[in-house]
C-alpha cells in the first residue's frame, strides 16, 4: 500500500477531490498554508494499493487541467505504508 500526499492550490482542491472520489479513491483533505506569500493550499492524503498509484496520479493530473509553461500545480509524494487500519 502507498500514501500519495498531494499539495495543491486551494482553488484546485475541490475539482481534484471530486475527480478522485468519482474514480473510487478515498481522499482526506487538510487545509494548510505555505509557499510564496503563505498562499492557501490543501494537502490531500490518498491511500492506494501499489497497483493503483499510477491511476490515481493520472486522475489527479487530468483534474488539474492544462497549466501555463513552467507552472507547477501540485507537489506529490508517494510513500510506502507499512500498516493501515480503520477503527
FIKE-599634 format. One record per residue (C-alpha): residue in one letter; residue number from 1; x, y, z. Coordinates in steps of 0.1 Angstrom, whole numbers, always signed. Layout:
BEGIN
- A	NUM	X	Y	Z;
...
# end
This chain:
BEGIN
- X	1	+0	+0	+0;
- X	2	+11	+36	-7;
- X	3	+1	+70	+5;
- X	4	+0	+98	-20;
- X	5	+5	+132	-4;
- X	6	-6	+158	-28;
- X	7	-2	+195	-21;
- X	8	-25	+216	-44;
- X	9	-36	+252	-46;
- X	10	-67	+258	-26;
- X	11	-88	+266	-56;
- X	12	-78	+233	-72;
- X	13	-86	+211	-42;
- X	14	-124	+207	-49;
- X	15	-121	+195	-85;
- X	16	-92	+172	-77;
- X	17	-110	+157	-47;
- X	18	-142	+152	-67;
- X	19	-123	+136	-96;
- X	20	-105	+112	-73;
- X	21	-137	+102	-54;
- X	22	-155	+97	-87;
- X	23	-129	+71	-95;
- X	24	-134	+55	-61;
- X	25	-102	+68	-45;
- X	26	-106	+78	-9;
- X	27	-93	+112	-1;
- X	28	-87	+131	+32;
- X	29	-83	+169	+27;
- X	30	-63	+190	+52;
- X	31	-63	+228	+49;
- X	32	-28	+242	+51;
- X	33	-7	+272	+41;
- X	34	+27	+275	+25;
- X	35	+47	+286	-4;
- X	36	+51	+321	-17;
- X	37	+32	+347	+3;
- X	38	+18	+319	+25;
- X	39	-9	+312	-1;
- X	40	-37	+289	+8;
- X	41	-31	+253	-2;
- X	42	-47	+220	+6;
- X	43	-29	+188	+14;
- X	44	-47	+157	+1;
- X	45	-39	+122	+16;
- X	46	-48	+94	-8;
- X	47	-43	+58	+3;
- X	48	-40	+34	-26;
- X	49	-29	-1	-34;
- X	50	+5	-3	-50;
- X	51	-10	-12	-84;
- X	52	-33	+19	-83;
- X	53	-6	+46	-78;
- X	54	-3	+55	-115;
- X	55	-41	+56	-120;
- X	56	-45	+79	-90;
- X	57	-18	+103	-103;
- X	58	-33	+102	-138;
- X	59	-67	+113	-124;
- X	60	-50	+140	-103;
- X	61	-31	+153	-134;
- X	62	-63	+153	-156;
- X	63	-84	+171	-130;
- X	64	-58	+199	-127;
- X	65	-62	+206	-165;
- X	66	-37	+225	-186;
- X	67	-12	+247	-170;
- X	68	+10	+275	-183;
- X	69	+45	+266	-193;
- X	70	+67	+262	-162;
- X	71	+37	+264	-139;
- X	72	+36	+238	-112;
- X	73	+0	+230	-100;
- X	74	+8	+203	-74;
- X	75	+35	+186	-54;
- X	76	+32	+149	-50;
- X	77	+49	+125	-26;
- X	78	+44	+87	-28;
- X	79	+54	+70	+4;
- X	80	+51	+33	+15;
- X	81	+25	+25	+42;
- X	82	+37	-3	+65;
- X	83	+3	-6	+82;
- X	84	-32	+5	+75;
- X	85	-61	+1	+99;
- X	86	-95	+17	+104;
- X	87	-110	+17	+139;
# end
